[in-house]
């Protein structure tokens, strides 16, 4: 495949022009001009700006069923004694006890379609239902995404297989941590050196839980048992201390910033400026409840601009958190987050429309990436390629039947909520 007359965002976040040759899923050549060979598939890109695929570093799927049902409710109050709490419990009970394989796959694919349509090519999947890893894996591979799949208690069983995804195990949340499951994680870590993920100090009550049981923070507990390293992926990190941040830096741990989700749940906010000051690897994610990754990027930018540091961070820093920083946790999924030769061809194409102008790219100044993030919309994302394979073309998903999935999804909503849902 040859992409002709391409304008793309390079690894320095500036606009570059040229032709791109893709062969066997890899960007083989980038030149000012590449001759078209006979029968070569060719896309003329004059009307697009091409960007490296985005990385959503923490998601729980299938989660579209939760839309609007967890609104105005703190995390600690989920599934409480109210009509809304009953609806919330109904979702979890359905996913853990009643859902059929076919329905689960419909809902998972429904979630993954929304990511593809945002230009996301890599996700960290933390799941929504117990023991659903095999189904999630099947859906991820079917739709064509790259992923790091959190296996929780199923990790050792999966390590014996030859799956194509990257796999992780899980450090229990603060309310579930005990000496026995820590000992099991220590054993797994010694034998396999896996990625270890956890929801870390997300809320005040979770912080109090770990302090009550172990008299140290979750970060300190991980470090104490040699579980804190460059293969640690810590979601949220809202209630971290200065000591925690120093340990994260010392051990080269990875953290995931979920600003929109944390606002929705009332959890609070990660001290992102302090993380960046320490050069800790920060990634971005939608997490749960709200799934607009572009809103996450915008919110992150606003947070970094909300104090007297207007010149300290730019949209480049945000885009790096949304792409390159996830390479460190992508494992053998081969996600790479930039458009250069010999990298996997994971790309999305934004249609150039009037709302982006003026587009200025001169040696002294560029507003191109900034304008794309702030002034485009999802409908302008026309094509997505992953591993050199067309996943979406002209807004049409090519790997699954989206119309059928949407039809089946509405039936599932009616089944779960019965008279509570208007269709």
N, C-alpha and C positions, 0 to 999 in steps of 0.2 A: 504494500500500500504506500502511495506517495501523497503527502499533504503539500499542496502547492500554495505559494504566496501566503505563507503563514506569518501571522504576527502573534508571538507567544511571550508569556512571562518567563524570563530566564531565571537562573539561580541567584542573580543579584537583584531580582524583583523589578527589573527594567524590561521594557518592550524590545524584543528582538525580531528581525524579519529574516525569512529564509524558507527553504523547502525541507521537509522532514521525510525520510524513508523509514518505514516500519517493516521489519521482517521477523517472522516467528515470534511476534509479541514484543520485540525489542526495538528501540530507536537505534537504527544502524548508522544513519548518517543525518547530519544537519549541515546543509550547505546553502550558499546564496541561491544556487540553482541546481536542481537535479533533473536530468533528462528522463522523460517518461519512456519506459520500455513497453514493448507491445503487450497488450492484455493486462497491463498493470492497473490495479484498482487505484483511482485517483480522485481526491476530493480537493476542489478549489476553495480556499479558505479566505478569500478576499473580504467576506462579510462577517468574519469571526475574529475574536481574540481567544487564543487557546491557552489554557492554564493546566498545571499539574493537578491530578485528582486530589480532593480533600480527604482528610482523615478525621473521623469522629471517634475520639479516644475513649468513650464510655457510653454505652447504650444498653437498654433493657428491652428486649423484644420477645414476643410481640407486645407492643404497648399502646397501639392506637385506640384500644378499648377504653383507655383511661382519660381520653380527651374531655376536659371540663369537669370530670367527676371528682378530682382531687383539689379543685380550686378552693382557695380561701381556707385551706386546712394545713396546719403544721404537720410535719412528718410524724411527730410523737403522738398526734391525735388521729392518725389514719385508722380506719375501721372502727371508729368509736360508736357510741350508742346514739345514733341518729339515722334518718332516712339516707342521708349521704353516706354515712358509715356503712350502712347495710349494702348499698350499691358497690362500695369499694370492696367489701368482703366478698360480694358475689363474684366480682372479677377474679380475685385470687383463688377462691374456691373452685371456680370453673376451670381455671388454668391448671390447678394442681390435682384436681380430682375427676373432672368430667369431660374435658376436651378430647375430641377424637383426633387421630393423627391427621386426617384430611383437613379438619377445621384449623388445627394448629398451624399447618403449613400455609393455609390461606392467610391467616393473620400475620405470620412471620413474613411472608412474601409481600403483603400489603405494607408492612413497615419498611422493608428493604427497597421497595419501589420508590417510596418518598425520599430515601437517601440518594438513590441513583439520580433522581430528578433534581437534586441539589448539587450534583457534581461530586458527591462523595464516592470514593472508590475503595476505601479501607475503613473498617470499623473494629472497635473492641466490643465484643458481644458478651454481656454479663447475664443475659437471659432474664426470663420473667417467671418461668415455671420450674418446678423441681424436676430434675433428671430429664431435661429436654435437650441435652447437648447434641445427641445424634440427629434429632429433627432439625435443630438450628443449623447444624453443619450441612445437612442435605439442602436446606433452603438457601444458605449462603452460596454454596457451590452451584446450585441450579440457576440463581439469578446472575452469578458471575462476579460477586464482590470478593475482595480480599479481607481477611479478618484474623484477629487474635481472639480465640474462643476461650472464655473462662469456664473451666470444667468442674470447678468446685470439688466434690468428693469423687468424681469420675476420672480424675486425672490419670491415675496409674493404669487404669484399664485402657484409656485412649493411647497412652504412650506405647502400647504394644501394637497399635495399628499403624498404618502408613498413610494417614490423612494428609491432605494437601494444605491445610490451614496451619497457622501457628496456634499452639495451645498453652494455656496457663492453669495454674491451680490457685486456690483462694485461701487467704488468711481470714478467719471468721470475723464478723462484725463484733463490735465491743460487747453487745449484750449476749453473744454466743461464745466468746472466748473462754476456754478453760485449759487447765494444764495438759489434759489428754490430747486435745486437738492441736495444741502448740507442739507437743512432742511428735505427733504424726507429721506436721509440717516440717519440723527439723529433720525427720527421717527422709522425707521426700526430697528436701533440699539437698541433703548430702548425696543422695543417690542420683538425682536427675538434674539438679541446678535449674529448675523451671522458672519462668516468669511467675511471680506471686502478686496477686491483686487483692485489694481490699478497699472497702469504704472506710476511710480513715478520718476519725474525729469530725464527722460530718455535722453533728449536732452537739449541743451542750450536754444533753442527757446521755449521749453515748460517751462523751468524754468523762462524765461522772461515773459511768458504769465501769470503765477500765481502771480509773483511779481507785474506785472502791475495791476492786478485786485484786489489783496488782500494785497499786501505789505509784505507778508510772504511766506515762502517756502511751498510746498505741505505737507511736514512732519509737519511743525508748524501748518498748517491749520487743518490737521487731529487731532492733539493733542488739539488744541483750542476747537474743537467741540466734544471732548471725543470719537473720532473714531480711535484713535491710541492705540492698545492693543496687547495682545498675539494672537488675532484673526485677526490682520492686516497682509496682505501678499502684500509686495511692490516689484514690479518687477523693475529691473534695478538699480535705485538709483545711477545713474552716477554722477549727479551734486549736491550731498548732501554736506552740510556744516558741520563743527565740531559740531555746535549746533544741527543739524539734527541727527547726529550720537549719540549724548548724549541722545536725546529724544527717538530714537529707542531703545537704551539700557534701559533707564528708564522704558519704557512702554512694554518691552519684545516683540517688534514687530519682524516679520519675513521678511527677504529680500531674493530676488532671483537673483543670479548672472548668467548672460547670456553672457559670454565673446566672444564667436564666433559670435553670432548674432550682438552684439554691434560693433564688428569690421567690419562686413559686412555692417552695416547701417551707420557707421561713427558716432555713438552716443557718443563714448568715453568708459570709463571703470569705473566701480564701484571701490571705494577705498577698496578693499576686505581685505587688511591687517589691516586697521583701524577697519573694522567691526569685524574681528576675534580677534583683540586685546581687543575689548570691550565685547567679548563673545556674540555677537549678533548671532542669529540663521540664518545662511546662507545656502541656498539650491542652487542647480544647475539646469540649464534648457537650452534647445535648442532654445526656443522662436520660431522664424519665419525665413524663408528663407533657413536655413541650419539645417539639422535634425540629425546629427551624435552626439549622446550623449557621445560616447566614446571620440570623439574629444573635447567635452566640458570638460570632466574630465582631459584629457591630457593638454589642454590649461590652465586650472585652476592650475594644478601642475606647469607648466612652469612659469605662472605669479607669483606664490608664491616663485619661485626659482630665479626670475629675479633680485632680489636685494641681498644685503649682509646679507641674513638670511638663508643660505643653510641648517642649522641644525634645524631651527625653525619649519618647517612644513614638513610633510611626505605624502606619498600616503594614509595613514590612514585618515588624515584630509580631503583629497579630497573625499575618499570613504564615509566618514561619511556625507559629504554634499550631496552626491549622493544617500544616503539611509536614515539613521536614522534621519537626520534633518527634513525630510518631514513628519515624524510621527506626529509632532505637528500640521500639517494642514490637516491630513488625515481624521479627523472626524470619522463618522461611517462606512467609507469604509474599516476599519480594516487593513490598511496597517501598517506593523510594522518594516520592514527594518533589521531584524536580525534573525538568525537561532538559536532559543532556544525552549525548551519545552513550550507548551501551546500557542505558537504564530501561526498565520496563515501560512500555507505552501505556501509561495510565493518564488519560487526558479528558478534559471537558471543554466544550466549545460554547462561548458566549457570543450571541448575535450582537453586532454593533448596531445600536439604535440611537436616536437623537438624544435620549436621556443621558447618555454617557458623555456627550460633548460639553465643553471642549476637551479633547484628548491631547495632552501635551507631553511629548517625549523629546527632551533636549538634554545635552550633557549636564546642564546645571540643575535641571528640574524635571520631575515626572509626576503626573497625577493619574496615570492610567490605572494602576492597581487600586488606588484609593477610589476612583470613580466606579470601577467595576463592583467593588464590595458595597459601596454605599448607594449607587444609583441604578444598578441593574435589579432584575427580579428573576424568580425561578423560571418563568416562561421564556426568558431569554437564553436559558441553558438548553441548547438544541440537540447536542450530541454528547455521548459519553463512550469512551473507549477504555477497556481494561485489559491489560496483557495483549494489546494490539487487536482486540476483538470488539466489534460493535456491540454494546450493551443497550444503548439508546440512540436512535436516529430520528431526527425531526420530531422529538418529544415522544416517540413511540418506543416502548420497551420491547426489545426483540427476543429476550430469553424466556419470558413467560407471557401468558395471555392476561393482560391487565384488566380488560373488560370483564372477563370471567371471574377474576379474583375479586373485583369490586362488587359484582353481583352476589357472590358467595359470602363476602364479608357482611353485606347488609343482612343476609339471612342469619348469620351468626349473632349479630347485634340484637335482632328481634328475638332469637332463641334465648339469649342470656337475660335480656331486660324485659322481655315480654311486653306488658302494657305500659312500661315506663319509657318506651322509646317510640317516638313519632317518626314514621318513614313515609 
